[in-house]
C-alpha cells in the first residue's frame, strides 16, 4: 500500500513539474522574442548579408547540392558578407521562402525558432547535468536571456552565429559531465556523442564560434590538470576530435583550403584588431543600453554593445567567490571542484576577449597569424565561451545551494535570480526597441545583398563530401549495433 502511495505521489509531482516546466519555457521564449512581435526588423551589422544568404540558398535549392554560398565581391560589408560559411541553417528560412513567405517574415520566424530551440536544448542539457528541473529551468533562463546572445540576435543579425548559440549547451554539458561523472558508469564512454553533435552543429553554423569553442575546450583541459590525463577522458576527447573532423570534412577542409589565398584572408581581417576588444567592466554591467559600438578608443563605453552574461549570472559568480572565501559549503563534490577550476578558465577567456591582451603582436606577423586573426574576426568572439562558462558556474552554484540549504532559501535564491534576470532583460530589450534602427517590410527587398553561389566544386571538395558521408554511415551503423545489443541484453 505504501509503495503504491509513493508511486502516485511521485506521479503527481512529475505532472506538476511538467506544468511548471511548460510555463517556464514559454515565458523564457516569449521574453526573448519580444522584438519579433513588431512589424519590422531591427537593423544589424550583418543583417544585409544574412538576408542575402537566405535569398541565395533559396535560389540554389534544387540546383546545387550541397548549397554553398561564396563571398560578396564588394568589400567593406562586414564579416558576414566576406566569410565562407556552411549555410546549413540558412536552409530553414530558405524553405520558408520557397513556400511563399516574405523575406522579413522568414528571417523573423527563424529567429523565433532559434529562441525556442535554445531554451529547449539548454533545459535538456542542464537537466542532464544536475538532475533537477528547477536548476535546469534557471540555467535555460540565464542562458537564453544572456545579453551577449540577445545582442547577436537583434544588434548584429548574423543568422549563423545565432544558430551556433543554440548548440553551445551540448558542449557545455559534455564538459561538465566529463569532469563530474564517475568513470565507472556506462554513460561516461558515450560522452563523445554529445560532444561530437555539439561541435558538428557548430561547424556548420559559425566557423568563428566553432574556433573559439575549440579553444575553450583546450583551455578547460589544461585548467583541469591531472583529471584530463585519465585514460577514459582522453579517449572521449580523442573520439570527439576524430569524428567531428570526419563528419564535417565536407566543409572544414574546403574552408581551410580557401584560406591559403592571401586575398581571402585579407578580406576577413579587421583594421585594428586589438581596438575591438572588451573591458572587464562590461562583464559587471547591470543594465545594458543596446549600443552598437565595438571600438571604444574614441567614445569609451558610450554606446557599447552588450558583451556580458547578465547581472544575475555575475551575482551568482560573486556569490560563489564568497562561498569559497567563507567555506560555507562543502567543496569536495566533483561539480564543485569543476566550477572552482572553471573560475580560472573564465579569467583566461575574459583576458583573451579584452583589449589588454597583446593581439597586436600577431598582426602582420606571418600567414599563420593572419589566418588566426581572420578566424577569430574580433577579440570579442572570446566573450561567447566566457559567458557560457560563467552561466555554467552560476548553475553549479544554484545546484550546490539546493543540496545544502533549506527549501525556503533555495526558492528565495531562485526567485532573486529570476527577478534580476527578467528585469534587466526587459530593460535591455526595451532600449533596443526604442533606440535601434529598423527596416520596414516594404524596405527589406532594398537591403538584400547579392551573395553568389558556388556553382563548381573541385575534386578535393567532392572527396571531402565522400569522407563525411562514409563517416555519417559509420556512426549510424554503430548506433544501430548498440541499440541491437542493448535490446538483446534486455
JODA-V903715 format. One line per field, one symbol per residue. ss: DSSP state (H for helix, E for strand, L for the rest). psi: psi as a letter, one per 20 degrees, with the letter a starting at -180 (. if undefined). burial: I if it has 16 or more other ideal C-beta (glycine too) atoms within 10 Angstrom, else O. A space follows every 50 residues. Layout:
BEGIN
ss=???
psi=???
burial=???
END
This chain:
BEGIN
ss=LHHHHHHHHHHHHHHHHHHHHHHHHHHHHHHHLHHHHLLEEELLLLHHHH HHHHHHHHHHLLLLLLLLELLLLLLLLLHHHHLLLLLLLHHHHHHHHHLL LLHHHHHHHHHHHHHHHHHHHHHHHHHHHHLLHHHHHHHHHHHHLLHHHH HHHHHHLLHHHHHHHHHHHHHHHHHHHHHHLLLLLHHHHHHHHHHHHHHH HHHLLLHHHHHHHHHHHHHHHHHLHHHHHLHHHHHHHHHHHHHHHHHLHH HHHHHHHHLLLHHHHHHHLLLLLHHHLELHHHHHLLLLLLLLELLLLLLL LLLELLLLLLHHHHHHHHHHHHHHHHLLLLLLLHHHHHHHHHHHHHHHHH HHHELLLLHHHLLLLLHHHHHHHHHHLLHHHHHHHHHHHHHHHHHHHHHH HHHHLLHHHHHHHHHHHHHHHHHHHHHHHHHHHHHLLEEEHHHHHHHLLL LLELLLLLHHHHHHHHHHHHHHHHHHHHHHHHHHHHHHHL
psi=gghhghggghhhghgghhghgggghgggggghjgiijrjrqpprhjgghg hhhgggghhipihqpqopqbqpiprkjrhhhiqorhkgiihghhhhhhjj qqgghggghhgghggghgggggggghhhgijphhhhggghghghjphhgh hhgiggkohghghhhhihhghghggghhjiqpiiqhhgijihghgggghg hghjgohghgghhghggghgghhichhijqghghgggghggghggghjhh ggghghhhihohhhghhipqgnghijrrqhhhijpgppikrjpipjhgjc jpjqqojriqhggghhghhghhghgikgqpkiqhhggghhhhghghgghg ghirjhpmhihipkgrhghghghhhhfqhihihghghghhggggghgggh hhiirqhghghgghggggggggghghgghghghhiqqqpqhiighijpqo pqqohpqrhgghhhhgghghhghggggggghghgghhhh.
burial=OOOOOOOOOOOOOOOOOOOOIOOIIOOIIOIIIIIIOOOIIIIIIIIIII IIIIIIIIIIOOOIOIIIIOIIOOOOIIIIIIIIIIIIIIIIIIOIIOOO OOIIIIIIOIIOIIIIIIIIIIIOIIIIIIOIIIIIIIIIIIIIIIIIII IIIIIIIIIIIIIIIIIIIIIIIIIIIIIIOOOOOOOIOOIIIIIIIIII IIIIIIIIIIIIIIIIIOIIIOIIOOIOOOOOIOOIIOIIIOIIIIIIII IIIIIOOOIOOOOIIOIIIIOOIIIIIIIOOIIOIOOIIIIIOIOIOOOO OOOIIIIIIIIIIIIIIOIIOOIOOOOOIOOOIOIIIIIIOIIOIIOIII OIIIIOIOIOOIOOOOOOOIIOIIIIIIIIIIIIIIIIIIIIIIIIIIII IIIOOOOOOIOOIIOOIIOIIIOIIOOIIOIIIOOIOOIOOOOIOOOIIO IOOIOOOOOOIOOIIOIIOOIOOOIOOOOOOOOOOOOOOO
END
